[in-house]
Amino acid sequence: MGSLLASLVGAPSAPAVADRASGWRTQPTATRALRYCSSWGSSAWAHTPANRVAAKARTCSASRYRLGNAEPTNLVELVRQPQTLPQALAAAKALLEGTAFVVAVCGDFPGRIVDRLIRPYFNAALRRLDEGLASAEDMDTTLRLGLGYPEGPISLLERTGLAHHFDVTQPLYEQFGDAAYAPARRARVAKLRVRE
């Protein structure tokens, strides 16, 4: 996402200004309303220097959603910091929507929207599989046909990477201390196999 924003912001009509130390990109405009930071998995607020209050008012971070090894989606989670000005948020949203992205605005929390909602669900499905509730195929079929999901959770995780699921859930578990985010056994095993 950072390179996408850099290329959009760095268009010839509006060259980007980069702060190499912090990774920030600023779009020079008359109001200097936009400031971007790409932060995966963590709070963008933590990447904004505390002494730069004016910068925080113009700051939005954005993350293009990608589930593990799957192709990136057209979903961009646009992160609003507590002090982000409405005009900065609107400008960032318009810029992203103008490039055919679907934008969802969220508060500045680790995991943003998708991972905060879907990772406990994936962990629960993996734990029910370990408990012997049903086979992976039967669980996937039940959720596809019973709830209309396009793909069941087990096949989705196997396709996109159990080790990646670990990489996302472990930091969320450490951040929140909520057992729902603790990586399920199969994700931990997959991560150990990748390390070997």
Contacts in CASP RR format, 6 or more apart in sequence:
PFRMAT RR
TARGET T0000
AUTHOR 0000-0000-0000
METHOD contacts of the structure
MODEL  1
MGSLLASLVGAPSAPAVADRASGWRTQPTATRALRYCSSWGSSAWAHTPA
NRVAAKARTCSASRYRLGNAEPTNLVELVRQPQTLPQALAAAKALLEGTA
FVVAVCGDFPGRIVDRLIRPYFNAALRRLDEGLASAEDMDTTLRLGLGYP
EGPISLLERTGLAHHFDVTQPLYEQFGDAAYAPARRARVAKLRVRE
1 38 0 8 1.000
1 62 0 8 1.000
1 63 0 8 1.000
1 64 0 8 1.000
1 76 0 8 1.000
2 25 0 8 1.000
2 36 0 8 1.000
2 38 0 8 1.000
2 62 0 8 1.000
4 64 0 8 1.000
4 99 0 8 1.000
5 25 0 8 1.000
5 36 0 8 1.000
5 38 0 8 1.000
5 62 0 8 1.000
6 16 0 8 1.000
6 18 0 8 1.000
6 25 0 8 1.000
8 95 0 8 1.000
8 99 0 8 1.000
9 16 0 8 1.000
9 25 0 8 1.000
9 26 0 8 1.000
9 27 0 8 1.000
9 34 0 8 1.000
9 36 0 8 1.000
10 16 0 8 1.000
10 25 0 8 1.000
10 27 0 8 1.000
14 27 0 8 1.000
14 28 0 8 1.000
14 29 0 8 1.000
15 28 0 8 1.000
16 25 0 8 1.000
16 26 0 8 1.000
16 27 0 8 1.000
16 28 0 8 1.000
17 25 0 8 1.000
17 26 0 8 1.000
17 28 0 8 1.000
18 24 0 8 1.000
18 25 0 8 1.000
18 26 0 8 1.000
19 26 0 8 1.000
22 37 0 8 1.000
22 47 0 8 1.000
22 49 0 8 1.000
23 37 0 8 1.000
24 35 0 8 1.000
24 36 0 8 1.000
24 37 0 8 1.000
24 55 0 8 1.000
25 35 0 8 1.000
25 36 0 8 1.000
26 32 0 8 1.000
26 34 0 8 1.000
26 35 0 8 1.000
26 36 0 8 1.000
27 33 0 8 1.000
27 34 0 8 1.000
27 35 0 8 1.000
27 36 0 8 1.000
31 87 0 8 1.000
32 58 0 8 1.000
33 58 0 8 1.000
33 85 0 8 1.000
33 87 0 8 1.000
33 88 0 8 1.000
33 91 0 8 1.000
34 58 0 8 1.000
34 60 0 8 1.000
34 88 0 8 1.000
34 91 0 8 1.000
34 92 0 8 1.000
34 95 0 8 1.000
35 55 0 8 1.000
35 58 0 8 1.000
35 59 0 8 1.000
35 60 0 8 1.000
35 88 0 8 1.000
36 59 0 8 1.000
36 60 0 8 1.000
36 61 0 8 1.000
36 62 0 8 1.000
36 92 0 8 1.000
37 44 0 8 1.000
37 47 0 8 1.000
37 48 0 8 1.000
37 59 0 8 1.000
37 61 0 8 1.000
38 61 0 8 1.000
38 62 0 8 1.000
38 63 0 8 1.000
39 46 0 8 1.000
39 47 0 8 1.000
39 61 0 8 1.000
39 63 0 8 1.000
39 79 0 8 1.000
40 63 0 8 1.000
41 63 0 8 1.000
41 110 0 8 1.000
41 111 0 8 1.000
41 112 0 8 1.000
41 115 0 8 1.000
41 168 0 8 1.000
41 171 0 8 1.000
42 110 0 8 1.000
42 171 0 8 1.000
43 108 0 8 1.000
43 109 0 8 1.000
43 110 0 8 1.000
44 59 0 8 1.000
44 60 0 8 1.000
44 61 0 8 1.000
44 79 0 8 1.000
44 81 0 8 1.000
44 108 0 8 1.000
45 56 0 8 1.000
45 81 0 8 1.000
45 82 0 8 1.000
45 108 0 8 1.000
47 61 0 8 1.000
48 55 0 8 1.000
48 56 0 8 1.000
48 59 0 8 1.000
48 81 0 8 1.000
49 55 0 8 1.000
53 83 0 8 1.000
56 81 0 8 1.000
56 82 0 8 1.000
56 83 0 8 1.000
56 84 0 8 1.000
57 83 0 8 1.000
57 84 0 8 1.000
57 85 0 8 1.000
57 88 0 8 1.000
58 84 0 8 1.000
58 85 0 8 1.000
58 88 0 8 1.000
59 81 0 8 1.000
59 84 0 8 1.000
59 88 0 8 1.000
60 78 0 8 1.000
60 79 0 8 1.000
60 80 0 8 1.000
60 81 0 8 1.000
60 84 0 8 1.000
60 88 0 8 1.000
60 89 0 8 1.000
60 92 0 8 1.000
61 78 0 8 1.000
61 79 0 8 1.000
61 81 0 8 1.000
61 108 0 8 1.000
62 76 0 8 1.000
62 77 0 8 1.000
62 78 0 8 1.000
62 79 0 8 1.000
62 92 0 8 1.000
62 96 0 8 1.000
63 76 0 8 1.000
63 77 0 8 1.000
63 79 0 8 1.000
63 112 0 8 1.000
64 72 0 8 1.000
64 73 0 8 1.000
64 75 0 8 1.000
64 76 0 8 1.000
64 101 0 8 1.000
65 72 0 8 1.000
65 73 0 8 1.000
65 75 0 8 1.000
65 76 0 8 1.000
65 77 0 8 1.000
65 114 0 8 1.000
66 72 0 8 1.000
66 73 0 8 1.000
67 73 0 8 1.000
67 156 0 8 1.000
67 160 0 8 1.000
67 164 0 8 1.000
68 160 0 8 1.000
68 161 0 8 1.000
68 164 0 8 1.000
68 165 0 8 1.000
69 159 0 8 1.000
69 160 0 8 1.000
69 161 0 8 1.000
69 164 0 8 1.000
70 159 0 8 1.000
70 160 0 8 1.000
74 100 0 8 1.000
74 101 0 8 1.000
74 102 0 8 1.000
75 101 0 8 1.000
75 102 0 8 1.000
75 104 0 8 1.000
75 114 0 8 1.000
76 96 0 8 1.000
76 101 0 8 1.000
76 102 0 8 1.000
76 103 0 8 1.000
76 104 0 8 1.000
77 104 0 8 1.000
77 106 0 8 1.000
77 112 0 8 1.000
77 113 0 8 1.000
77 114 0 8 1.000
78 89 0 8 1.000
78 92 0 8 1.000
78 93 0 8 1.000
78 96 0 8 1.000
78 103 0 8 1.000
78 104 0 8 1.000
78 105 0 8 1.000
78 106 0 8 1.000
79 105 0 8 1.000
79 106 0 8 1.000
79 107 0 8 1.000
79 108 0 8 1.000
79 112 0 8 1.000
80 89 0 8 1.000
80 105 0 8 1.000
80 106 0 8 1.000
80 107 0 8 1.000
80 108 0 8 1.000
81 107 0 8 1.000
81 108 0 8 1.000
82 108 0 8 1.000
89 105 0 8 1.000
93 103 0 8 1.000
93 105 0 8 1.000
96 103 0 8 1.000
97 103 0 8 1.000
104 113 0 8 1.000
106 112 0 8 1.000
106 113 0 8 1.000
109 116 0 8 1.000
110 171 0 8 1.000
110 172 0 8 1.000
110 175 0 8 1.000
110 176 0 8 1.000
111 168 0 8 1.000
111 172 0 8 1.000
115 168 0 8 1.000
115 172 0 8 1.000
116 172 0 8 1.000
119 165 0 8 1.000
119 168 0 8 1.000
119 169 0 8 1.000
119 172 0 8 1.000
119 180 0 8 1.000
119 181 0 8 1.000
120 178 0 8 1.000
120 180 0 8 1.000
120 181 0 8 1.000
121 153 0 8 1.000
122 153 0 8 1.000
122 156 0 8 1.000
122 157 0 8 1.000
122 165 0 8 1.000
122 169 0 8 1.000
122 184 0 8 1.000
123 169 0 8 1.000
123 180 0 8 1.000
123 181 0 8 1.000
123 182 0 8 1.000
123 183 0 8 1.000
123 184 0 8 1.000
123 187 0 8 1.000
124 180 0 8 1.000
125 139 0 8 1.000
125 153 0 8 1.000
125 154 0 8 1.000
125 157 0 8 1.000
126 153 0 8 1.000
126 154 0 8 1.000
126 157 0 8 1.000
126 184 0 8 1.000
126 185 0 8 1.000
126 186 0 8 1.000
126 187 0 8 1.000
127 184 0 8 1.000
127 185 0 8 1.000
128 134 0 8 1.000
128 139 0 8 1.000
129 135 0 8 1.000
129 136 0 8 1.000
129 139 0 8 1.000
129 154 0 8 1.000
129 186 0 8 1.000
130 184 0 8 1.000
130 185 0 8 1.000
130 186 0 8 1.000
133 139 0 8 1.000
134 142 0 8 1.000
136 154 0 8 1.000
136 155 0 8 1.000
136 158 0 8 1.000
139 152 0 8 1.000
139 153 0 8 1.000
139 154 0 8 1.000
140 151 0 8 1.000
140 152 0 8 1.000
140 153 0 8 1.000
140 154 0 8 1.000
140 155 0 8 1.000
141 152 0 8 1.000
143 149 0 8 1.000
143 152 0 8 1.000
143 153 0 8 1.000
144 150 0 8 1.000
144 151 0 8 1.000
144 152 0 8 1.000
151 159 0 8 1.000
157 165 0 8 1.000
157 187 0 8 1.000
161 190 0 8 1.000
162 186 0 8 1.000
162 187 0 8 1.000
162 189 0 8 1.000
162 190 0 8 1.000
162 191 0 8 1.000
163 187 0 8 1.000
163 190 0 8 1.000
163 191 0 8 1.000
163 193 0 8 1.000
163 194 0 8 1.000
165 183 0 8 1.000
165 184 0 8 1.000
165 187 0 8 1.000
165 190 0 8 1.000
166 183 0 8 1.000
166 187 0 8 1.000
166 188 0 8 1.000
166 190 0 8 1.000
166 191 0 8 1.000
167 191 0 8 1.000
169 181 0 8 1.000
169 182 0 8 1.000
169 183 0 8 1.000
169 187 0 8 1.000
170 183 0 8 1.000
172 178 0 8 1.000
172 181 0 8 1.000
173 179 0 8 1.000
173 181 0 8 1.000
173 182 0 8 1.000
173 183 0 8 1.000
183 191 0 8 1.000
END
